[in-house]
Amino acid sequence: MLGFCAGRLLGRPAQGLSVVQSCGSCDRPHGRPRLAEAPGTGVSLAHTRGWVAAAAADGPVGVDVEAVGDGDVDWRTASAVCTEKELAALRADTHPRRAFLRQWVRKESLVKVGAGTLDEPARLDVPVYGQEPPRWHGWRLLDWGGAEAVGCVAAREEMRLRLLG
């Protein structure tokens, strides 16, 4: 799927693109995926129960997707990863679990572009979904989803981004 997404962006067949992962420190197969044939093209992949998301852009890009499922918010986790403003919005939402996951995928997509880390996700004070413009320090946040899953892509505001449904 990642090769297909990148191929569509680049106007090239997916079969001619090699997605590789290697760590700059240890050369083991982990870390951000990249295209061997187009190193300036950003690619990102995410998956969750029953869903896969891929993104490609002319530069850094991050994507995340989460299945909404049933159940309540784990408020202990929410308190560890959200700001007070985000927590207030979650508590006021008619579906707090989906609201939490919408914030989470925004944060995760920003982590994937290198704009933050998961060590301190509460420091990523991202716009609250539905309340503020979907931009954060020069990054455009493109949300999608509904009752079953939610997702977000982060890319530079001036980047060309290709979404496939």
C-alpha positions in Angstrom: 0.0 0.0 0.0 2.8 2.4 0.8 4.4 1.9 -2.6 1.1 2.4 -4.3 0.5 5.7 -2.5 4.0 6.9 -3.3 3.7 5.7 -6.9 0.5 7.7 -7.3 2.2 10.8 -5.9 5.3 10.4 -8.1 3.5 9.2 -11.2 5.5 6.0 -11.2 4.5 2.4 -11.0 4.5 1.0 -7.4 6.5 -2.0 -8.5 9.5 0.2 -9.3 9.7 1.7 -5.8 11.5 0.1 -2.9 10.3 0.9 0.6 13.2 0.5 3.1 13.6 1.0 6.8 16.9 1.3 8.6 18.1 3.0 11.7 20.8 5.6 11.2 22.5 4.5 14.4 22.5 0.7 14.1 21.5 -0.2 10.5 18.8 -2.5 11.8 15.5 -2.7 10.0 13.5 -0.2 12.0 12.8 3.5 12.0 11.0 5.7 9.5 10.2 4.1 6.1 11.7 5.8 3.1 11.9 5.2 -0.7 15.3 4.1 -2.0 14.6 5.6 -5.4 13.1 8.9 -4.1 14.8 9.9 -0.8 13.1 13.3 -0.8 9.6 11.8 -0.9 8.1 11.3 2.6 6.2 8.1 3.3 4.3 6.9 6.4 2.3 3.9 7.3 -0.1 3.0 10.2 -2.4 0.2 11.0 -4.9 -0.8 13.7 -7.5 -3.4 14.0 -9.2 -3.7 10.6 -7.6 -0.5 9.1 -4.4 0.5 7.3 -3.4 4.0 6.3 -0.5 5.1 4.1 0.6 8.6 3.1 3.2 10.1 0.7 4.2 13.7 0.3 6.9 15.9 -1.2 8.7 16.0 2.1 8.1 14.7 5.7 4.7 13.1 6.3 3.2 11.2 9.2 0.0 9.2 9.3 -1.8 7.4 12.1 -5.1 5.6 12.3 -6.9 4.1 15.3 -10.0 1.9 15.5 -12.6 3.5 17.8 -14.2 0.4 19.2 -16.4 0.3 22.2 -15.5 1.2 25.7 -14.7 4.2 27.8 -11.7 6.5 27.8 -8.8 5.3 29.9 -8.5 8.6 31.8 -5.2 7.7 33.3 -3.7 7.4 29.9 -5.5 10.5 28.7 -4.2 12.5 31.6 -0.6 11.3 30.8 -0.8 12.3 27.1 -3.1 15.3 26.9 -2.9 18.9 28.0 -5.4 20.3 30.4 -7.2 22.1 27.5 -7.4 18.8 25.6 -8.7 17.0 28.7 -11.4 19.6 29.1 -12.5 19.1 25.5 -12.5 15.3 25.9 -14.7 15.6 29.1 -17.1 17.9 27.3 -17.4 15.7 24.1 -20.5 13.4 23.6 -18.1 10.6 22.6 -14.9 11.1 24.7 -13.2 7.9 23.5 -13.4 9.0 19.8 -12.4 12.6 20.9 -9.3 11.1 22.7 -8.4 9.0 19.7 -8.7 12.1 17.4 -6.2 13.9 19.6 -3.9 10.9 19.8 -3.7 10.4 16.0 -2.9 14.0 15.6 0.0 13.7 18.1 1.2 10.4 16.6 1.2 11.9 13.1 3.3 14.8 14.3 5.7 12.4 16.1 6.2 10.5 12.8 7.3 13.7 11.0 9.8 14.4 13.8 7.9 17.4 15.4 7.8 15.7 18.8 8.4 12.5 20.7 6.2 10.0 22.5 8.4 10.5 25.6 6.3 13.5 26.6 3.1 13.5 24.4 1.4 16.1 26.7 4.0 18.6 25.5 2.5 18.4 22.0 -0.2 20.9 22.6 -2.1 20.2 19.3 -5.3 22.0 18.3 -8.4 20.4 19.7 -10.3 18.6 17.0 -13.3 20.6 15.8 -12.4 23.7 17.9 -9.3 25.1 16.3 -7.8 25.3 12.8 -6.0 22.0 11.9 -2.5 23.5 11.9 0.4 23.3 14.3 3.7 25.2 14.0 3.8 25.0 10.1 2.3 21.5 9.9 -1.1 20.9 8.3 -3.2 18.3 10.0 -5.7 16.5 7.8 -8.2 14.5 9.8 -10.6 11.8 8.6 -12.8 9.1 10.1 -16.1 8.4 11.6 -17.7 5.9 14.0 -15.4 3.0 13.3 -11.9 4.6 12.9 -10.2 8.0 13.0 -7.0 9.1 11.4 -4.7 12.1 10.7 -2.0 13.0 8.3 0.6 15.6 9.1 2.6 17.3 6.4 4.2 20.7 5.8 1.5 23.3 4.8 3.1 23.9 1.5 3.5 20.2 0.6 1.6 18.4 -2.0 -0.2 15.5 -0.4 -2.2 12.7 -2.1 -5.0 11.0 -0.3 -6.6 7.9 -1.7 -10.0 6.7 -0.4 
